[in-house]
Amino acid sequence: MIDVTSELAALRDRVTGWKRAGQQVAFVPTMGNLHAGHFSLVELARRHADRVVASVFVNPTQFGPNEDFSRYPRTPEADTAGLDAAGCDLLWLPSVETMYPFGVEATVRIGVPGVTETLEGAHRPGHFEGVATVVARLFNQVQPDVAVFGRKDYQQLAVIRYMVRDLAFPVEIIAADTRREADGLAMSSRNQYLSAEERPVAAEINRCLQSMREGVRAGRPREQVESEAASRLSGAGFAVDYAVVRDRELGLPATGHGPRVALVAARLGRTRLIDNLEFEA
């Protein structure tokens, strides 16, 4: 049966006890409103450690001025039941006051240079500073040996990896493959906001990513592949923020062969969706 705590001392006592017993601890940070994709992260964490801690914390510092923190869906009972079924040992439910004891406006913040300044960072200023800030605090609170993040948030994963290496966190970062619906749509808490008419259209993002991969592999210029992808999505009814091909470090890829990632962010109605596809050129 999963344990649940909102007390930092209780969290640390439990984790310390596990480590004294020689057990490895894995961590899965979330903002709640969990789905099968989240639960698969817990299952992967279980394969890499003896104990699994998950957190649910809706982090105010990563919401922009036009993103409604108060409206983010909160489903604590369903989240707890799902984490229990997935094999989570402990659910950490910190309050805003526990996470930011001096208040959100007076908190120490962590900026990650370079990788945060493009794509999502350009469209959501301050978002990755909030992500890095809260993940660093969660790592300090939980003290995990391993932490699991999904590949769907590709740029977020890159930010966390950079921060962990630069600040020498003793945490191994494990990347989990994106879980998808039968039609290819990446699982996301945001999918629930799609209307019945929009839902089948949303799967076009994954098909577009596959088309971008084939275009690069066929030798078409990157700019042409990106332009065609944006046009395809616009024609399907999306408002496109970006549809790009980058190298694995999110820089402009050199010519020739090598690892690539296609990334898309686009709005369908009121719902903003992101996805990516890694491949070899």
C-alpha positions as CSV (number, residue, x, y, z in Angstrom):
1,M,0.0,0.0,0.0
2,I,1.4,3.4,-1.0
3,D,2.3,5.8,1.8
4,V,1.5,9.5,1.4
5,T,3.1,12.4,3.1
6,S,3.2,16.2,3.0
7,E,5.8,16.6,5.8
8,L,9.4,17.0,4.7
9,A,10.7,15.4,7.9
10,A,8.6,12.3,7.3
11,L,9.8,12.1,3.6
12,R,13.5,12.3,4.6
13,D,13.1,9.8,7.5
14,R,11.6,7.3,5.1
15,V,14.2,7.7,2.4
16,T,17.0,7.7,4.9
17,G,15.8,4.4,6.3
18,W,15.7,2.9,2.9
19,K,19.2,4.0,2.1
20,R,20.5,2.8,5.5
21,A,19.2,-0.6,4.5
22,G,21.2,-0.5,1.3
23,Q,18.2,0.2,-1.0
24,Q,18.3,2.3,-4.2
25,V,15.7,5.1,-4.4
26,A,14.1,6.2,-7.7
27,F,12.1,9.4,-8.1
28,V,9.3,10.4,-10.6
29,P,8.3,14.1,-10.3
30,T,4.9,15.0,-11.7
31,M,2.3,17.8,-11.6
32,G,-0.5,15.3,-11.1
33,N,-3.6,14.7,-13.3
34,L,-1.8,11.4,-14.1
35,H,-2.4,9.0,-17.0
36,A,-0.9,5.8,-18.3
37,G,2.2,7.6,-19.5
38,H,3.0,8.8,-16.0
39,F,2.4,5.3,-14.5
40,S,4.8,3.8,-17.1
41,L,7.5,6.1,-15.6
42,V,6.9,4.6,-12.2
43,E,7.1,1.1,-13.7
44,L,10.4,2.0,-15.4
45,A,11.7,3.5,-12.1
46,R,10.9,0.3,-10.3
47,R,13.2,-1.6,-12.7
48,H,16.1,0.7,-11.8
49,A,15.7,0.8,-8.0
50,D,14.3,-0.9,-4.9
51,R,12.0,1.9,-3.9
52,V,10.1,4.5,-5.9
53,V,9.0,8.0,-4.7
54,A,6.7,10.0,-6.9
55,S,5.7,13.7,-6.3
56,V,2.6,15.6,-7.2
57,F,3.2,19.3,-7.1
58,V,1.6,21.9,-9.4
59,N,4.5,24.3,-9.7
60,P,3.5,28.0,-9.9
61,T,7.0,29.1,-11.0
62,Q,6.7,27.4,-14.4
63,F,3.4,29.0,-15.4
64,G,3.6,32.0,-17.7
65,P,1.4,35.1,-17.4
66,N,-1.1,33.7,-19.9
67,E,-1.2,30.2,-18.4
68,D,-3.7,29.7,-15.6
69,F,-2.1,28.0,-12.6
70,S,-5.3,27.9,-10.7
71,R,-7.1,26.0,-13.5
72,Y,-4.6,23.2,-13.8
73,P,-6.5,20.0,-13.1
74,R,-5.9,18.4,-9.7
75,T,-7.0,14.8,-9.2
76,P,-5.3,13.7,-6.0
77,E,-7.5,10.6,-5.3
78,A,-7.2,9.2,-8.8
79,D,-3.5,10.0,-8.8
80,T,-2.8,8.2,-5.5
81,A,-4.8,5.1,-6.7
82,G,-2.9,4.9,-10.0
83,L,0.5,5.4,-8.4
84,D,-0.3,2.6,-5.9
85,A,-1.3,0.2,-8.7
86,A,1.9,1.1,-10.6
87,G,4.1,0.1,-7.7
88,C,5.0,3.5,-6.2
89,D,6.1,3.2,-2.5
90,L,5.7,6.8,-1.4
91,L,3.8,9.8,-2.7
92,W,5.3,13.2,-1.8
93,L,2.7,16.0,-1.8
94,P,4.5,19.2,-0.8
95,S,2.6,22.4,-0.3
96,V,3.6,25.7,-2.0
97,E,4.8,26.9,1.4
98,T,7.0,23.8,1.8
99,M,8.5,24.2,-1.6
100,Y,9.0,27.9,-1.5
101,P,9.4,28.9,2.2
102,F,10.2,32.5,1.5
103,G,7.3,32.8,-1.1
104,V,7.3,32.4,-4.8
105,E,8.4,35.9,-5.6
106,A,11.4,35.8,-3.2
107,T,12.6,32.3,-4.1
108,V,16.1,31.4,-5.3
109,R,15.8,30.6,-9.0
110,I,17.9,28.4,-11.3
111,G,18.6,29.5,-14.8
112,V,20.0,27.0,-17.3
113,P,21.7,28.8,-20.2
114,G,21.7,27.9,-23.9
115,V,19.2,25.0,-24.1
116,T,16.4,27.1,-22.5
117,E,16.6,30.0,-25.0
118,T,15.0,28.4,-28.0
119,L,11.8,26.5,-29.0
120,E,9.7,26.1,-25.8
121,G,11.9,28.6,-24.0
122,A,11.2,31.3,-26.7
123,H,7.5,30.6,-26.7
124,R,7.1,30.3,-22.9
125,P,9.6,32.8,-21.3
126,G,10.5,31.8,-17.7
127,H,9.1,28.3,-18.0
128,F,12.3,26.4,-17.9
129,E,13.7,28.5,-15.1
130,G,10.6,27.4,-13.1
131,V,11.2,23.7,-14.1
132,A,14.9,23.8,-13.1
133,T,14.1,25.6,-9.9
134,V,11.5,23.1,-8.7
135,V,13.3,20.0,-9.9
136,A,16.5,21.1,-8.0
137,R,14.4,21.5,-4.9
138,L,12.7,18.2,-5.3
139,F,16.1,16.5,-5.8
140,N,17.3,18.1,-2.5
141,Q,14.1,17.0,-0.7
142,V,13.9,13.4,-2.0
143,Q,17.7,12.7,-2.4
144,P,17.1,10.0,-5.1
145,D,19.7,7.8,-6.7
146,V,17.7,7.7,-10.0
147,A,15.1,10.0,-11.5
148,V,12.9,9.2,-14.5
149,F,11.6,11.8,-17.0
150,G,9.6,11.2,-20.2
151,R,11.1,11.8,-23.7
152,K,7.9,13.6,-24.8
153,D,9.1,16.8,-23.1
154,Y,12.4,16.5,-25.0
155,Q,13.7,20.0,-24.2
156,Q,12.8,19.7,-20.5
157,L,14.8,16.5,-20.4
158,A,17.8,18.3,-21.9
159,V,17.4,21.1,-19.4
160,I,17.4,18.6,-16.5
161,R,20.4,16.7,-17.8
162,Y,22.4,20.0,-18.2
163,M,21.4,21.1,-14.6
164,V,22.3,17.8,-13.1
165,R,25.7,17.7,-14.7
166,D,26.5,21.4,-14.0
167,L,25.4,21.3,-10.3
168,A,26.9,17.8,-9.7
169,F,23.6,16.3,-8.5
170,P,24.4,12.6,-7.6
171,V,21.3,11.5,-9.6
172,E,21.2,9.2,-12.6
173,I,18.6,10.5,-15.2
174,I,16.6,7.8,-17.0
175,A,14.7,8.8,-20.1
176,A,11.4,7.0,-20.7
177,D,10.0,6.5,-24.2
178,T,6.8,8.4,-25.0
179,R,3.6,6.4,-24.5
180,R,1.1,6.8,-27.3
181,E,-2.6,6.2,-28.0
182,A,-3.5,3.7,-30.7
183,D,-3.5,6.4,-33.4
184,G,-0.1,7.8,-32.4
185,L,-1.1,10.8,-30.3
186,A,1.3,11.2,-27.4
187,M,-0.4,10.7,-24.1
188,S,-0.7,14.0,-22.2
189,S,-2.9,15.5,-19.5
190,R,-3.7,18.2,-22.1
191,N,-5.5,15.7,-24.4
192,Q,-8.6,15.9,-22.2
193,Y,-9.2,19.4,-23.4
194,L,-9.5,18.4,-27.0
195,S,-13.1,18.3,-28.3
196,A,-14.6,15.2,-29.9
197,E,-14.0,16.8,-33.3
198,E,-10.4,17.9,-32.5
199,R,-9.3,14.6,-31.0
200,P,-8.7,12.6,-34.2
201,V,-7.1,15.7,-35.8
202,A,-4.6,15.8,-33.0
203,A,-3.0,12.6,-34.2
204,E,-1.8,14.4,-37.3
205,I,1.2,15.7,-35.2
206,N,2.7,12.3,-35.0
207,R,2.1,11.6,-38.7
208,C,3.7,14.9,-39.5
209,L,6.8,14.0,-37.3
210,Q,7.2,10.7,-39.2
211,S,6.9,12.6,-42.5
212,M,9.7,15.0,-41.3
213,R,11.9,12.0,-40.6
214,E,11.3,10.6,-44.0
215,G,12.0,13.9,-45.6
216,V,15.3,14.3,-43.9
217,R,16.3,10.7,-44.7
218,A,15.4,11.3,-48.4
219,G,17.9,14.1,-48.4
220,R,15.5,17.1,-48.7
221,P,16.9,20.4,-47.3
222,R,16.0,20.9,-43.6
223,E,14.3,24.2,-44.3
224,Q,12.0,22.6,-46.9
225,V,11.1,19.8,-44.5
226,E,10.3,22.3,-41.8
227,S,8.2,24.5,-44.1
228,E,6.3,21.5,-45.5
229,A,5.6,20.3,-41.9
230,A,4.3,23.7,-40.8
231,S,2.1,24.0,-43.9
232,R,0.7,20.5,-43.3
233,L,-0.2,21.2,-39.7
234,S,-1.7,24.6,-40.6
235,G,-3.8,22.9,-43.3
236,A,-5.1,20.5,-40.7
237,G,-6.3,23.3,-38.5
238,F,-3.3,23.8,-36.1
239,A,-1.7,27.2,-35.2
240,V,1.9,26.2,-35.4
241,D,4.5,27.5,-32.9
242,Y,7.3,25.5,-34.4
243,A,8.0,22.4,-36.5
244,V,11.8,22.0,-36.7
245,V,14.6,19.5,-37.1
246,R,17.5,19.8,-34.7
247,D,20.5,17.7,-33.6
248,R,20.2,15.9,-30.2
249,E,21.5,19.0,-28.4
250,L,18.8,21.2,-30.1
251,G,21.3,23.0,-32.3
252,L,21.0,23.3,-36.0
253,P,22.2,20.0,-37.4
254,A,25.3,19.7,-39.6
255,T,24.9,18.3,-43.0
256,G,25.3,14.6,-43.5
257,H,24.4,11.6,-41.3
258,G,23.8,11.6,-37.6
259,P,21.2,11.7,-34.9
260,R,18.3,14.1,-35.3
261,V,15.1,15.0,-33.5
262,A,12.0,16.5,-35.1
263,L,10.0,18.7,-32.7
264,V,6.5,20.2,-33.0
265,A,4.5,22.5,-30.9
266,A,1.1,23.6,-32.1
267,R,-2.3,24.7,-30.9
268,L,-5.5,22.9,-31.8
269,G,-8.4,25.1,-30.7
270,R,-7.4,26.1,-27.1
271,T,-5.1,23.1,-26.6
272,R,-1.4,23.4,-27.0
273,L,0.3,20.1,-27.9
274,I,4.0,19.2,-28.1
275,D,5.7,16.0,-29.5
276,N,9.0,14.9,-31.0
277,L,10.6,12.0,-32.8
278,E,14.2,11.0,-32.5
279,F,15.9,9.3,-35.5
280,E,19.1,8.8,-37.4
281,A,19.5,10.8,-40.6
